[in-house]
Each structure stands twice: as C-alpha cells, then as structure tokens.
Amino acid sequence: MKIINLISVLLIATALTACNKSNSELKTSDSPDTDSIYQKSVAKDVSAENIVAIVGGREITYKEMLTGIETEVYELEKKAYDLKSDRLQLLMLEILIAKDEKNKDLGIDQYIEKFIASDIEVSESDIETFIKKRGIAKHNLTDDLNEKIKEFLFFEKQKKEIDKWIAKSTKDDPVKVFLTKPGKPRFNVSSGESPYMGGKDAKVTIVEYSDFQCPFCKRGAAVMEEVKKKYGDKVKIVFKNFPLHFHKHAHQAAQAGMCANEQSMDKFWKLHDLMFADQQGLNIEGLIEKAEKADLDVEEFKVCLETKRYAEAVDKDMEEGARARVRSTPTFFVNGKVLSGAHALEAFVELIEEDLNPEG
C-alpha cells in the first residue's frame, strides 16, 4: 500500500526545528510490574474533574494527573489519532473503489495510480521550497534526506488527491466520521509587560519564548513576521526571553533587547531583527554596533547593559517559561496552545483560525 504512514514521514518535517538539550533515553526494561497496584475499575469517559484514584483517603483528579505531562500525552494521543485516521481512509478507499464500475479488479495502489493521482510529480522547486521553509542547513542535506523529502512531498500530494477524490465520490452521500481529534492543551501564559507587535487587545495572542542565538528561533521570528503580514492587528505577538545556557551570548542579547525596549517598543523590534540577522555578532561590541543601527541612545544602552539592569527580568521570563513547560526554543503559545519548534506558517494558521473563526 503506497499510502504512507504520516507519523513516520512527519519526522522529516519536524526534525531540526528547535534548539534544546539532548535527552537521555528512558530505560523501561527494568520497570516493575505495577498492575497489582491498581484496582480494576469500570471504564468510563473521564473529564478534568473526574477522580482517577484515591490514595490514603485523598482523591486525585484527571486534571491533576495530567499536570506537567499535558504536551507529552497530547503528542501520543495525536499519533494514535493519525494512525486511526490513516487506517480509516484506507477502509473508505477500499469500499469506494469496490463500488466503482471502472474498477477491473485493480488493487488499491493500481487504482490510485490510474484514476486518482496519476499526474503527481515532485519538482526540484517543490523540494527547494520545503528545505527553505524548514530552514534545513545545506550541510545536513544528504542524498538520503533528499530522497526522504521527495517521498514525503509525493505522499502529501497523493493524500490531497485522495481526499478530493473521496469528497467527490461521496458528494451525494457524505461521509460521516465519528473519530474525535484530540485537542491541544492550553497553558496559562501571561503577556505581562513584554514587547509585542500587532493588536494590543487582539482576540488571538501568540506568546513566543525565544533565544537570539538559536538558529531555529531566527526561522521562528521570520514566521512571526509572516503571521503579522497575514493577520495584522487581529493577532498580538508577544516576545519573551528564554536564552539557553549553552549559547554564550544569548542571555546578554536578551538583556540588550530589554534595554532597547526601555527606550521604545519600536526600537526593540529593530534591534530584535538586527540580532537575528547577525547571530554571530552578539558580543558586547556587536550589540553596541546594532544599537547604533537601531537608532538607540547608545550611551544609555551601554549603561543599561553594563549594569545588567534587566538580568533579573530575563531570568523571570525563563522561570515563567519553565513553569509553562518550555523545554526548547522557539516555543510558541497560541492562545495558550503550545507549538514547539520552528514550524511553517500553516501550523500557526490552523491554531489561529480555530480561535478567530471557531464556527468556521
């Protein structure tokens, strides 16, 4: 069956999207058998306030159980949903193809190739666009990766053609799907007094945790500019600092941004763009040079940096981010819904539209 398992190919799309520390492998082979700990209970739908256990007379709610692991649970549920959706689409195809009079004992792959997606091609331009959007560095582009990207794009196009064919084939008898898509968890992330662009009282707020020395954050910043162009004042984009300790100049650059913001928010964004444009020049000399280009009061800027006026403010951003389970940069919260890594514009559009046009 040529309909690819999207979970495996999406690894291509999501790889190399964030700055983070390497995680140690979890060793589970020696884990004790804990089945005896739990009493067997009748399966039932569980809401946030449902009791999932009682220990020593104390009740534990479903919400409390999920606290701290919301994102991990969502990712697992999403993978399970994607698997089920792929399997469901295959079953739909089998049923619809079997009913088609044109089918002369063709297998599903053959039918798709002949009648549904016969003209699919992946051009060099398609591959280049994908590489550019994902910001994949040239030194990472092996022949094997190029082939995987081409395969991914082929099956993306094929899936779209299959979706259109199913919709057309069921126009007079619409498909009814009862699978429930898992919802992204929402975190309570405050804008505070952080610099922002877009509408002050916009219906959708994106809080971005970023690191000026992280290459993926540079890509994330470019996507935020695309969001601004697309939505204008309908979306508020808030910048918060999350400098990673292994980026030598990141904390100082974060302080520099706050020093610029002290003079004006417009100057913050000017310096923000200049720092991301030249991530190799974030030492003190480079920051002062950029401050001049951003039309800052350079002497006041120097004093601000030398006295570390905003060091605690940067640390506070980091503490807030840690409480919201930020583990890598960039991390975005779209009305509280987390999106980790430097994703393409489409990923943000999907989450933004959910709240801008909930009925749509």
Secondary structure, DSSP 8 states (H G I E B T S, - for coil): --S--HHHHHHHHHSS--B---------TT----GGGS---------TTSEEEEETTEEEEHHHHHTT-HHHHHHHHHHHHHHHHHHHHHHHHHHHHHH-TT-SS--HHHHIIIIISTT----HHHHHHHHHHHT--GGG--HHHHHHHHHHHHHHHHHHHHHHHHHHHTSSS------------B-----TT--EEE-TT-SEEEEEEE-TT-HHHHHHHHHHHHHHHHHGGGEEEEEEE---TTSTTHHHHHHHHHHHHHH-HHHHHHHHHHHHHTTT--SHHHHHHHHHHTT--HHHHHHHHHTTTTHHHHHHHHHHHHHTT--SBSEEEETTEEEES---HHHHHHHHHHHHSTT-
